[in-house]
Amino acid sequence: QLQLVESGGGLVQPGGSLRLSCTVSPSGFTLGYYAMVWFRRAPGKEREGVSCISSTISGGTKYGDDVKGRFAVSRDNDLDTVYLQMNSLKSEDTAIYYCAADSNPGCSVDWASKGDYAFWGQGTQVTVSS
């Protein structure tokens, strides 16, 4: 069964950086035609849209207000991998981070709130603490 796999989470001090990766398992399936989205869910909070990156045909990125200017999403279609570079991390960034693939090539207007994504990962824990 096709599944997205996140990696790169861990414990980092406030102000530090992490880079998350999202790839597909089993390999051989291309994510190049899908818009890819990062979500996060903090303890006791609802799911929050972090970032969206369109497929290479459409281009373009979107970010949640809480991460603008600090996080950057990118993709390497040759490796079928999507990245989330997280800088200037804060304690409030502590959450489980998930990636999802949208069957549409572009980021939807409601990318941060909709839930009907084609594929989901199981998440990677990010903890920001001193």
Phi, psi and chi 1 to 4 in degrees:
 res  aa     phi    psi   chi1   chi2   chi3   chi4
   1 GLN       -  135.9 -176.8  176.5   -8.0      -
   2 LEU   -69.5  135.5 -169.7   68.3      -      -
   3 GLN  -148.8  148.0 -171.2  172.7    7.3      -
   4 LEU   -90.1  145.2  -60.4  177.3      -      -
   5 VAL  -127.6  119.2  179.7      -      -      -
   6 GLU   -95.0  150.8  -57.4   93.0  -20.3      -
   7 SER  -152.6  167.7   61.5      -      -      -
   8 GLY   103.7   -4.7      -      -      -      -
   9 GLY   -71.5  171.3      -      -      -      -
  10 GLY   162.8 -165.1      -      -      -      -
  11 LEU  -100.7  130.7  173.7   64.0      -      -
  12 VAL  -141.9  149.4   62.7      -      -      -
  13 GLN   -78.4  154.2  -67.7 -174.0  -16.6      -
  14 PRO   -54.2  137.0  -26.8   35.7      -      -
  15 GLY    90.4   -9.8      -      -      -      -
  16 GLY   -82.9 -175.1      -      -      -      -
  17 SER  -132.7  153.1  -61.6      -      -      -
  18 LEU  -144.1  153.0  -80.8  175.8      -      -
  19 ARG  -123.1  120.2 -171.3  178.6   78.3  159.1
  20 LEU   -93.4  149.3  -54.7 -177.4      -      -
  21 SER  -124.7  148.7  -60.6      -      -      -
  22 CYS  -134.1  121.3  171.5      -      -      -
  23 THR  -131.6 -179.0 -172.2      -      -      -
  24 VAL  -116.2  143.3   62.6      -      -      -
  25 SER  -130.6  133.4  175.9      -      -      -
  26 PRO   -73.4  159.8   28.7  -35.7      -      -
  27 SER   -68.3  162.6   60.9      -      -      -
  28 GLY   105.3  -14.9      -      -      -      -
  29 PHE   -93.4  134.4 -175.8   86.5      -      -
  30 THR   -95.4  135.3  179.6      -      -      -
  31 LEU   -94.4    2.2  -63.7  175.7      -      -
  32 GLY   -62.2  -19.8      -      -      -      -
  33 TYR   -98.5    1.9  -58.6  109.0      -      -
  34 TYR  -109.2  138.7  -65.3   79.1      -      -
  35 ALA   -70.0  140.9      -      -      -      -
  36 MET  -118.8  138.5  -62.1  -63.4  -64.0      -
  37 VAL  -127.4  142.8 -179.7      -      -      -
  38 TRP  -108.9  132.2  -74.7   97.0      -      -
  39 PHE  -120.5  167.3  -71.1   97.3      -      -
  40 ARG  -145.8  153.6   67.0 -174.2 -178.7 -174.8
  41 ARG  -136.6  116.6 -174.0 -174.4  -64.9  -87.3
  42 ALA   -90.9  156.4      -      -      -      -
  43 PRO   -55.3  128.1  -25.7   34.9      -      -
  44 GLY    75.8    6.1      -      -      -      -
  45 LYS  -120.9  163.9  -65.1 -173.5  177.6 -178.9
  46 GLU   -79.4  162.3  -65.8 -174.5   -6.3      -
  47 ARG   -59.3  140.8 -173.5 -169.1   71.9 -171.9
  48 GLU  -127.0  132.7  176.9 -175.1    4.7      -
  49 GLY   -74.2  127.5      -      -      -      -
  50 VAL   -99.3  -51.4  175.4      -      -      -
  51 SER  -161.7  154.0  179.9      -      -      -
  52 CYS  -136.6  140.6  179.4      -      -      -
  53 ILE  -130.1  128.9 -176.4  167.4      -      -
  54 SER   -73.6  166.3  -64.4      -      -      -
  55 SER   -69.3  166.9   68.5      -      -      -
  56 THR   -61.5  -23.9   52.7      -      -      -
  57 ILE   -67.9  -42.5  -62.6  174.0      -      -
  58 SER   -92.8  -36.8  -57.4      -      -      -
  59 GLY    69.7  175.4      -      -      -      -
  60 GLY    99.6  148.8      -      -      -      -
  61 THR  -134.3  154.5   58.0      -      -      -
  62 LYS  -135.8  151.8  -64.6 -178.8 -176.1  -67.9
  63 TYR  -137.4  150.0  -65.1   93.5      -      -
  64 GLY   -71.1  153.5      -      -      -      -
  65 ASP   -60.1  -34.1  -70.6  -20.0      -      -
  66 ASP   -72.0  -14.9  -70.2  -14.9      -      -
  67 VAL  -118.9   -3.7  -54.7      -      -      -
  68 LYS   -57.0  133.3  -76.7  179.7 -178.9  176.8
  69 GLY    86.5  -12.5      -      -      -      -
  70 ARG  -115.1  -34.0  -60.5 -171.3  -62.8  121.5
  71 PHE  -107.7  150.8  -69.7   11.6      -      -
  72 ALA  -140.1  128.5      -      -      -      -
  73 VAL  -102.0  143.4   62.3      -      -      -
  74 SER  -150.3  170.0   61.4      -      -      -
  75 ARG  -145.4  148.9   64.8 -166.3  -58.0  163.1
  76 ASP  -122.7  100.2 -175.1  -27.8      -      -
  77 ASN   -71.1  -22.6  -73.0  -25.3      -      -
  78 ASP   -67.0  -31.7  -71.2  -22.5      -      -
  79 LEU   -99.2   -2.4  -62.9  177.9      -      -
  80 ASP    52.1   48.3  -77.5  -42.0      -      -
  81 THR  -133.5  140.9  -58.0      -      -      -
  82 VAL  -117.3  140.0  179.3      -      -      -
  83 TYR  -118.3  152.3  -57.9  100.1      -      -
  84 LEU  -130.7  104.9 -176.6   67.7      -      -
  85 GLN   -85.7  121.9  178.3   66.5   43.8      -
  86 MET  -116.9  117.0  -54.7 -174.3  -64.0      -
  87 ASN  -116.7  164.4  -60.4  -37.0      -      -
  88 SER    48.9   48.6  -58.4      -      -      -
  89 LEU   -65.6  144.9  -76.5  162.1      -      -
  90 LYS  -120.2  162.1  -52.5  174.2 -177.6  178.7
  91 SER   -59.5  -32.9   57.8      -      -      -
  92 GLU   -72.5   -5.1   49.1  -96.5   45.0      -
  93 ASP   -84.2   -5.5  -65.5  -41.7      -      -
  94 THR   -61.4  123.2  -65.4      -      -      -
  95 ALA  -176.9  171.1      -      -      -      -
  96 ILE   -89.8  128.6  -60.3  174.5      -      -
  97 TYR  -104.2  130.8  -74.9   71.1      -      -
  98 TYR  -121.7  149.3  -57.3   86.3      -      -
  99 CYS  -113.8  154.2   62.4      -      -      -
 100 ALA  -144.5  151.8      -      -      -      -
 101 ALA  -112.9  130.3      -      -      -      -
 102 ASP   -99.9  132.3 -166.5  -16.2      -      -
 103 SER   -67.0  -14.2   55.7      -      -      -
 104 ASN   -83.4  147.3  -63.4  -49.4      -      -
 105 PRO   -76.3  -24.2   26.1  -34.1      -      -
 106 GLY  -108.8  160.2      -      -      -      -
 107 CYS   -70.4  123.4  -67.0      -      -      -
 108 SER   -68.2  157.7  -56.5      -      -      -
 109 VAL   -59.4  -36.7  172.7      -      -      -
 110 ASP  -101.1   33.6   59.1  -13.5      -      -
 111 TRP   -56.4  -34.0   66.6  -87.9      -      -
 112 ALA   -79.9  -18.5      -      -      -      -
 113 SER  -113.0  -23.6   59.2      -      -      -
 114 LYS   -75.6  160.5   74.3  174.2 -162.7  174.6
 115 GLY  -123.8   -1.7      -      -      -      -
 116 ASP   -88.3   60.7   58.5  -21.2      -      -
 117 TYR   -88.0  152.1  -74.2   96.6      -      -
 118 ALA   -70.1  -41.6      -      -      -      -
 119 PHE  -138.0  149.4  -51.5  108.8      -      -
 120 TRP  -131.6  153.4  -73.1   87.2      -      -
 121 GLY   -98.1  176.3      -      -      -      -
 122 GLN   -94.4   -7.1  -65.7 -170.7  -25.3      -
 123 GLY    97.1  157.0      -      -      -      -
 124 THR  -135.9  137.1 -175.7      -      -      -
 125 GLN   -82.3  131.4  175.5   70.6   47.2      -
 126 VAL  -119.0  124.5  171.2      -      -      -
 127 THR  -123.8  122.5  -58.1      -      -      -
 128 VAL  -110.3  111.3 -175.7      -      -      -
 129 SER  -159.7  148.4  175.2      -      -      -
 130 SER   -93.8      -   55.8      -      -      -
